[in-house]
C-alpha cells in the first residue's frame, strides 16, 4: 500500500461515501440530455443499410447502378469502399477483436455469414428514398448450408464459415480448417489426482442460450466529413477513442482527422464497445460530401449487433465428505457468432476463481456459427461458466447435507489465493460477502409452499487501462473536470466527489464534462468496471497536482516558502509566523493572473491494479406447478465494492445486474427458425424483465478496500450479473426437487420437467 493510498483509507471522509445528486440529473429528467439520435446538422442525409436475408451465402455480385441513379440518392457503398485487412488482433475491453473480422462484419465481402449481415448502405435525402434505393440494389447470392449451434459446428461435415481458419491453441497445430477458432486453458495442479482423492464426484452438462444486452437506446450516429478530409462523428458509444481508432483504420484516415464525441448513452452494458454504423456513416458522408445520420431499428439491434454467447458447459467437481473441493474441471464451448472472439477466455478465467483450489482446470473453445458476431455483455463469459460451477456446487451441498453458504466458506478464495488464471490475489471480499449473506435475515426467513431458496457467488477480475483526465481551477473558484471515459453508470458524480474530497470543497463546485477525442489523451473504453477505478486514479493525481500549484500560488502571494504552506479543507494555510493565515481556493484562483496564469493539471497513465470483485446472491422463488411459471419472491445481492464512492450508484449497479441476470435465467433467449432467421427480434417477443417481474432487489455493500487505489475502489458493475443464473436455477431446483441444467427457465421448459421428470 503506497502512502497516497494509506492517507485516504485512514482519514475521515466528508464527501466520498455520501449520496449527492448527480451532476447530469437535471438534463436527464428534463429531456435536455442529447442521446445518439438527437443530433442534427443542416443538409443532413439519411443512411440506411441493406442486410443479408440468408444465414450463409456467397456474394456473387452486387449491382448498385439503379440505386445510384434514383433521384435523392447521394451515395451508395459496398465492401469496395473499405480497405481489406489481414488478420490483426487488438484489445477491446475484456475481449480481443480482429481487424480482418471487423471490416467483414461492418460490410460483408466474400460471404454473408448471418441473417442481418450488412451488404450495402445508402445515403439519401429522405428515409423513404433510402428505403426505395435499398430495394434497387441487385445482389446475386449462392445460398450455402448454415450452422447455428456449437455442437453442430464441431461436426466433421459442418459447413465452414471461414475456409482459412485454423484452430489456435491446439498442439500440434491443425492443418485443416474448422469452425473452432481457439482453444484456451487455465489451471494448475493435477485434476486427476484430485478426483482420485475425492469422496464424491458430481459431473453435469449445462446449456445457455444467446441473449442480448437489452439496452433501450438503439445504435445511432451522425457523421460529417469535410472536403479537406476532416471528420466529425457523434455517436452513442462506450468508447469514443476506440471508435476513432477503428474508424481511422477502416477508412484509411489518421486519428487526427477524426473527432469523436460520445453522446449520452441509453444503455450499453458492453454492447456499445464496437463499431457498426459509424464507419458506414463516415464512408457515406465522405462520398456524398454531406452529413449522414444513421439509426438502427429495434429489429436491426437484435439481428445485427452483438449479443452474448450461447454455450454448452461441462463441469466436474470432486469433494471430500466435509465439503472441501479436491478438484474442479470444466469444458466451455461458446458461440462466437460469425467471427471469432467469444468471451470464452474470461469465462475460463472466472469459472472456479471464487474458490481456493489445489487442482483446477478450465478449458474453453471459441466456435463460430451463423449468428451475429458476439459482443461483450457485463462480465463477458463469466455468468455462463460460473452458472455451471455454482450449480454443481449447490447439488454437492444437497447430497452432503451441507449448508450452501458453509460449503462456499470452506473453499472461499482469500488474500494469497492463487487464481486459476495465474496471479496471487490481494485483499478480496469473498469470505466477507458469504458471511454477510449468512447473517442476513433473508437467509433464515421461512419459505412457503412450492418455494425454494438459491445461493450463488460470482467473481470478476476487473481491468484498468489507458486513461486521461484534466482539472482546471476557474477564476470564480469553480473547478472544471474533463473526463475521457463515457459516463454509463454515474462516473461524473464519482469523479466529482473524489476531486471535491481532495480539494476540500463542496461537490457543487466541481463541474465534470465528458470530453471529445480532441480534448484529452487516449482513454480506453468504459467497460470491465474500469471507469471509477481508472479515471478516479487520474482524477486524484491531477487534483493533487492542482493542489500543489495552489500552494505555490499562495506562497507567492504571501511571499513565503512553499514548505510553509499546507492545504486544508479547501484553503491554503500559512503555518509560519505568529498568526496563521488562510486563503481559500476561490481567493487564490481570483488572483491567478498575478501569480502565473491559469491553474490546471492533467494526468495520463496506463492504470493497473484493478483488484477482483466478488459477490454472493440469495434468491427465493415460487414455482407454479400447473403452468411452470417461476416468480421471484425475494432477492438480496451482496457485493464487495472496495469502497463505495457513491453508495446509491453502487446499489444501482448491483440491482441492475441482478435484474439482467433474472432475465437471462428466466425469460431471455434468441429463437431461430430452420432458415437461421431470428424470430423474436423485438421486445414484444424477446422478453426482458419488467417491474412486475421482480421484487425490490435488496443490497448489502461490503467494503474490503483495494490497496491499489487512493480510495480503495474496485469495480462493481460486472459481478452482479454473474450469480443470478445459478442462484435462480438452484432455487428452482430446490423448490421442485428437480435439478435443472438449461436456461432460460421459461414456463414451458419448467412445466415439461415437472410433468415428465
C-alpha positions, 0 to 999 in steps of 0.5 A, spaced: 500 500 500 503 506 497 502 512 502 497 516 497 493 510 498 494 509 506 492 517 507 485 516 504 483 509 507 485 512 514 482 519 514 475 521 515 471 522 509 466 528 508 464 527 501 466 520 498 461 515 501 455 520 501 449 520 496 449 527 492 445 528 486 448 527 480 451 532 476 447 530 469 440 529 473 437 535 471 438 534 463 436 527 464 429 528 467 428 534 463 429 531 456 435 536 455 440 530 455 442 529 447 442 521 446 445 518 439 439 520 435 438 527 437 443 530 433 442 534 427 446 538 422 443 542 416 443 538 409 443 532 413 442 525 409 439 519 411 443 512 411 440 506 411 443 499 410 441 493 406 442 486 410 443 479 408 436 475 408 440 468 408 444 465 414 450 463 409 451 465 402 456 467 397 456 474 394 456 473 387 455 480 385 452 486 387 449 491 382 448 498 385 447 502 378 439 503 379 440 505 386 445 510 384 441 513 379 434 514 383 433 521 384 435 523 392 440 518 392 447 521 394 451 515 395 451 508 395 457 503 398 459 496 398 465 492 401 469 496 395 469 502 399 473 499 405 480 497 405 481 489 406 485 487 412 489 481 414 488 478 420 490 483 426 488 482 433 487 488 438 484 489 445 477 491 446 475 491 453 475 484 456 475 481 449 480 481 443 477 483 436 480 482 429 481 487 424 480 482 418 473 480 422 471 487 423 471 490 416 467 483 414 462 484 419 461 492 418 460 490 410 460 483 408 465 481 402 466 474 400 460 471 404 454 473 408 455 469 414 448 471 418 441 473 417 442 481 418 449 481 415 450 488 412 451 488 404 450 495 402 448 502 405 445 508 402 445 515 403 439 519 401 435 525 402 429 522 405 428 515 409 423 513 404 428 514 398 433 510 402 428 505 403 426 505 395 434 505 393 435 499 398 430 495 394 434 497 387 440 494 389 441 487 385 445 482 389 446 475 386 447 470 392 449 462 392 445 460 398 450 455 402 448 450 408 448 454 415 450 452 422 447 455 428 449 451 434 456 449 437 455 442 437 453 442 430 459 446 428 464 441 431 461 436 426 466 433 421 461 435 415 459 442 418 459 447 413 465 452 414 464 459 415 471 461 414 475 456 409 482 459 412 481 458 419 485 454 423 484 452 430 489 456 435 491 453 441 491 446 439 498 442 439 500 440 434 497 445 430 491 443 425 492 443 418 485 443 416 480 448 417 474 448 422 469 452 425 473 452 432 477 458 432 481 457 439 482 453 444 484 456 451 486 453 458 487 455 465 489 451 471 494 448 475 495 442 479 493 435 477 485 434 476 486 427 476 489 426 482 484 430 485 478 426 483 482 420 485 482 423 492 475 425 492 469 422 496 464 424 491 464 426 484 458 430 481 459 431 473 453 435 469 452 438 462 449 445 462 446 449 456 445 457 455 442 460 450 444 467 446 441 473 449 442 480 448 444 486 452 437 489 452 439 496 452 433 501 450 437 506 446 438 503 439 445 504 435 445 511 432 450 516 429 451 522 425 457 523 421 460 529 417 466 529 413 469 535 410 472 536 403 479 537 406 478 530 409 476 532 416 471 528 420 466 529 425 462 523 428 457 523 434 455 517 436 452 513 442 458 509 444 462 506 450 468 508 447 469 514 443 477 513 442 476 506 440 471 508 435 476 513 432 481 508 432 477 503 428 474 508 424 481 511 422 483 504 420 477 502 416 477 508 412 484 509 411 484 516 415 489 518 421 486 519 428 487 526 427 482 527 422 477 524 426 473 527 432 469 523 436 464 525 441 460 520 445 453 522 446 449 520 452 448 513 452 441 509 453 444 503 455 450 499 453 452 494 458 458 492 453 454 492 447 456 499 445 464 497 445 464 496 437 463 499 431 457 498 426 454 504 423 459 509 424 464 507 419 458 506 414 456 513 416 463 516 415 464 512 408 457 515 406 458 522 408 465 522 405 462 520 398 456 524 398 460 530 401 454 531 406 452 529 413 449 522 414 445 520 420 444 513 421 439 509 426 438 502 427 431 499 428 429 495 434 429 489 429 436 491 426 439 491 434 437 484 435 439 481 428 445 485 427 449 487 433 452 483 438 449 479 443 452 474 448 454 467 447 450 461 447 454 455 450 454 448 452 458 447 459 461 441 462 463 441 469 466 436 474 467 437 481 470 432 486 469 433 494 471 430 500 465 428 505 466 435 509 465 439 503 472 441 501 473 441 493 479 436 491 478 438 484 474 442 479 474 441 471 470 444 466 469 444 458 466 451 455 464 451 448 461 458 446 458 461 440 462 466 437 457 468 432 460 469 425 467 471 427 471 469 432 472 472 439 467 469 444 468 471 451 470 464 452 477 466 455 474 470 461 469 465 462 475 460 463 478 465 467 472 466 472 469 459 472 472 456 479 476 463 481 471 464 487 474 458 490 481 456 493 483 450 489 489 445 489 487 442 482 483 446 477 482 446 470 478 450 465 478 449 458 474 453 453 473 453 445 471 459 441 466 456 435 463 460 430 456 459 427 451 463 423 449 468 428 451 475 429 458 476 431 458 476 439 459 482 443 461 483 450 455 483 455 457 485 463 462 480 465 463 477 458 463 469 459 463 469 466 455 468 468 455 462 463 461 458 466 460 460 473 452 458 472 455 451 471 460 451 477 455 454 482 450 449 480 454 443 481 456 446 487 449 447 490 447 439 488 454 437 492 451 441 498 444 437 497 447 430 497 452 432 503 447 435 507 451 441 507 449 448 508 450 452 501 453 458 504 458 453 509 460 449 503 462 456 499 466 458 506 470 452 506 473 453 499 472 461 499 478 464 495 482 469 500 488 474 500 494 469 497 489 465 493 492 463 487 487 464 481 486 459 476 488 464 471 495 465 474 496 471 479 496 471 487 490 475 489 490 481 494 485 483 499 478 480 496 471 480 499 469 473 498 469 470 505 466 477 507 460 477 502 458 469 504 458 471 511 454 477 510 449 473 506 449 468 512 447 473 517 442 476 513 435 475 515 433 473 508 437 467 509 433 464 515 426 467 513 421 461 512 419 459 505 412 457 503 409 452 499 412 450 492 418 455 494 425 454 494 431 458 496 438 459 491 445 461 493 450 463 488 457 467 488 460 470 482 467 473 481 470 478 476 477 480 475 476 487 473 481 491 468 484 498 468 487 501 462 489 507 458 486 513 461 486 521 461 483 526 465 484 534 466 482 539 472 482 546 471 481 551 477 476 557 474 477 564 476 470 564 480 473 558 484 469 553 480 473 547 478 472 544 471 473 536 470 474 533 463 473 526 463 475 521 457 471 515 459 463 515 457 459 516 463 454 509 463 453 508 470 454 515 474 462 516 473 461 524 473 458 524 480 464 519 482 469 523 479 466 529 482 466 527 489 473 524 489 476 531 486 471 535 491 474 530 497 481 532 495 480 539 494 476 540 500 470 543 497 463 542 496 461 537 490 457 543 487 463 546 485 466 541 481 463 541 474 465 534 470 464 534 462 465 528 458 470 530 453 471 529 445 477 525 442 480 532 441 480 534 448 484 529 452 489 523 451 487 516 449 482 513 454 480 506 453 473 504 453 468 504 459 467 497 460 470 491 465 468 496 471 474 500 469 471 507 469 471 509 477 477 505 478 481 508 472 479 515 471 478 516 479 486 514 479 487 520 474 482 524 477 486 524 484 493 525 481 491 531 477 487 534 483 493 533 487 497 536 482 492 542 482 493 542 489 500 543 489 500 549 484 495 552 489 500 552 494 505 555 490 500 560 488 499 562 495 506 562 497 507 567 492 502 571 494 504 571 501 511 571 499 513 565 503 516 558 502 512 553 499 514 548 505 510 553 509 504 552 506 499 546 507 492 545 504 486 544 508 479 543 507 479 547 501 484 553 503 491 554 503 494 555 510 500 559 512 503 555 518 509 560 519 509 566 523 505 568 529 498 568 526 496 563 521 493 565 515 488 562 510 486 563 503 481 559 500 481 556 493 476 561 490 481 567 493 487 564 490 484 562 483 481 570 483 488 572 483 491 567 478 493 572 473 498 575 478 501 569 480 502 565 473 496 564 469 491 559 469 491 553 474 490 546 471 493 539 471 492 533 467 494 526 468 495 520 463 497 513 465 496 506 463 492 504 470 493 497 473 491 494 479 484 493 478 483 488 484 477 482 483 470 483 485 466 478 488 459 477 490 454 472 493 446 472 491 440 469 495 434 468 491 427 465 493 422 463 488 415 460 487 414 455 482 407 454 479 406 447 478 400 447 473 403 452 468 411 452 470 411 459 471 417 461 476 416 468 480 421 471 484 419 472 491 425 475 494 432 477 492 438 480 496 445 481 492 451 482 496 457 485 493 464 487 495 465 494 492 472 496 495 469 502 497 463 505 495 464 512 492 457 513 491 453 508 495 446 509 491 450 508 484 453 502 487 446 499 489 444 501 482 449 497 479 448 491 483 440 491 482 441 492 475 445 486 474 441 482 478 435 484 474 439 482 467 441 476 470 433 474 472 432 475 465 437 471 462 435 465 467 428 466 466 425 469 460 431 471 455 433 467 449 434 468 441 429 463 437 431 461 430 427 458 425 430 452 420 432 458 415 437 461 421 432 467 421 431 470 428 424 470 430 423 474 436 427 480 434 423 485 438 421 486 445 414 484 444 417 477 443 424 477 446 422 478 453 426 482 458 424 483 465 419 488 467 417 491 474 412 486 475 417 481 474 421 482 480 421 484 487 425 490 490 432 487 489 435 488 496 443 490 497 448 489 502 455 493 500 461 490 503 467 494 503 474 490 503 478 496 500 483 495 494 490 497 496 491 499 489 487 505 489 487 512 493 480 510 495 480 503 495 475 502 489 474 496 485 469 495 480 462 493 481 458 493 475 460 486 472 459 481 478 452 482 479 450 479 473 454 473 474 450 469 480 443 470 478 443 464 473 445 459 478 442 462 484 435 462 480 436 455 477 438 452 484 432 455 487 428 452 482 431 446 483 430 446 490 423 448 490 421 442 485 426 437 487 428 437 480 435 439 478 435 443 472 441 444 467 438 449 461 436 456 461 432 460 460 427 457 465 421 459 461 414 456 463 414 451 458 421 448 459 419 448 467 412 445 466 415 439 461 420 437 467 415 437 472 410 433 468 415 428 465 421 428 470 
